[in-house]
């Protein structure tokens, strides 16, 4: 059985936000993650992101990522070939493959 590793960007007060910029998800509070990054955490994140992986995503995150990652594969090697497991009651297929939709 494989492990589930969680790589999450969350502030001390519980705000979760994407690291790519304020325009990526405009539904919440202002962009803060780059203001608080440091070399130690950046090294740990890069190490984790370069290991073999699959992704477990919610529908909304999947939709945001499907717009970005297919055109920016060089920023995160392996993201396009990783199996994306998507929790969704509304989606059953997407062109960004391989994807498995869990309802």
N, C-alpha and C positions, 0 to 999 in steps of 0.2 A: 504494500500500500504506500502511495506517495504522500509526502508531507504537504500541507498547505502553509505557505509562507505569505504573510501579509506585508505588503509594502504600501504604507499609507502616509499621506502628507496631512498631518493634523496639528492644529495649534493647541496650546495648553487649555484654552477655553472651548475646545471641541469643534473648531471650524475645520472642515475638510475642503481642500481646494486643489485644483490642478496646478502643476508647476510650470506650465507653458506660458501663461500670461493672462491678464485680466479679461481679454477679449474671448478667451476660450469658453468660459462659462460665466455669463453675466447675471445669473440668477441669484447670486449671493453677495457676501461681503467683499470688500476690495481685496485686491491681490496682495498677499503678504509673504508667500513662501520664499521668494528669492531674497527678501530682506533679512531672513533668519537662517540662511544656509551657511555652512562652514566647510572647510576642507575635509574634516574627519567624516562628517555625515555624507558629503558628496562622494567620497571614496567608497564608503559602505554601500551607498545606493548603486553606484556604478558596478561594483562587484556583484551585487544581487541581480542586477539587470542583465549581466552578461552570462549568467548561468542558464542551463537549459530550463525551459519553463512552458507552462500553459497559463492561460488567463481565466479568471473567474470575474465576470463583469456584470453590472446591472445594465438594463437596456439603455438608459440615458448616457452612461459613460461609454458604452459600446458605440452609440450613434455619434458621439463627439469624436471618439478615437477613429472611427471608420472614415471620417472626413479628413483627418490629419495624417495618420500613420502610413497609409499606402503611398503617400507622396513624400514621406520623410524617413524612409527605412534606415538611412545612414545614421540617424541620431540614436537609434536603438536597434542594434542588430538582432534579428530573430523575431521581432514583433509581428511581422506579417506571416511568418510560417508557423508561429505558435498557434495551438488550438485555442480558440476563444469560446469559453463556455459562458453563455449569456442567459441571465435570469430575466425572463420576459413572458408576460401573458399575451402580448400582442404581436411580437415578431416570431416568424418561423423560418425566415431565410434572409440572407443578405449576400451581396456579391463579395464582401471581404471574407475570404475563406482561408483556412478551415474554421468554421464556426458551428457550434452546437447550441441549439436554443432549448433552454430548460423552462418549462411552464409550471 
